[in-house]
Amino acid sequence: MYDFRVVTTPLRKPPMPNFTKINNPREIRRRLGLNQQTFWGRVGVTQSGGSRYESGREMPKPVRELLRLVHIEQIDLSRVRRNDLEVVDYLRSTHPDLYKSLKKAISAQHRQEAAAPGY
């Protein structure tokens, strides 16, 4: 008899869900100055599917989370690697002071960039 169960390595702790309600994806799209095809295409949704979500149809949780990551958090998903996230998790759990210090430095850098002329 064969055992076809998949063996996986569990995460250290289960991730907390970020599935927050996005009430008006049309407003997010318009603020970004994108057309429906470009906006929805970046999260793997067709223009017609995105139009339905903008008209009030319930968005599936994975689509909502992708929309949040790509358009609200401005994360380039093509650059995200599991190993990088593991390093961040390790740093946060083993060196919390260093993690907080680095986080503050990045926030300060973002504030400086936002205040710079022409940004």
N, C-alpha and C positions, 0 to 999 in steps of 0.2 A: 504494500500500500504506500502511495506517495503522499507526502505532506506538502501541500501547495500554499501554505500560509507564508505571507511575506514577513520577513524579519526586518524591523526598522529600529533605528536608534531613537529613543524618546528624547525630546527636548528636556532641558533641565527643569523648566517649569512651563506649564501651558501658557501660551500667549494670551494676553488680554484682548478681547474683541474690541475693535475700533468702529464697529458698525453703527455709526451715528446717522440719524436721519438727515438726508440732504433734501431740503424742502423745495428748492428752486434751481435745478441744474441749468435752466435757460439763462438765469441771471448770472451764474458763474461763467457760462460760455460767452455771454455778451460783454461782461467785464474784461474778459481775456481778449476780446476782439476776434474771436474765431468763428468760422462758419460751422454748421452742424457736422459736415463730413469730416473736417479736420479734428474738431473737438472730440467727437464720439469715436472716430477712427483710432485715436491714440489710446483708447481703452478697449479696443476690439469690438466695438458696437457699430452696426451699420447706421447710416444717416437716418433711415426710416425708423429703426429701433430707438435711436436717440430722440427723434421727434416724438415718439409715443411717450417716452419718459418725461420729456419736457411738457407734454400735455397732461401729465398727472398719473400715468400708469406707474404702478409700483415697480421700483428698481430692485432687481435681485441683490442680495447682500454683497456678493463678490464684485458686481459691477459698481455698486456704491463705494466699496472700499477702493477699487482701482481709480475711480473718479477722484476720490479724496487724495490718494497718493500722488496721482499724476497732475491734477489741475489745482488742487488746493495746497498740498505740501510741495508741489513742483519737483517731484522726484523723477529722475530719468531712470526708468525701470531697466533699461538695457545696461546700466552701470552697476546695478545691485548684485552683489555676490553673497552667498550664504556665509562664506568664510569671513567676510567683512563684518557681517552682523554678529557672528560668533565672537569676533575680537571685541566688538563694542560690548556685548553681553559680559564677556570675561572681564574687561576693564571696569565696567560698572559694578560688578559683584566683588572683585578682588581689590580694586583701588578706587573706591567711591570718591575720595577727595580729588584725585587726579581727574577723574571723569567730570566732576562738577567744575573744576578749574578749566578744563578744555571746553566744556559746554559754554561757560561764561565768556571765554576768549572768542569763540565762534560768534556768539551773540553780539559781542562788542564789534567785531569785524563787520557783521551784517549791518549794524547801525551806522557805522562809519561809511560803508559803501552806499547806503540809502541816503545819507546826508550829503554825499559828494555831488558836486554839480554835474549835470548830464547823466545821472544814473537813472 
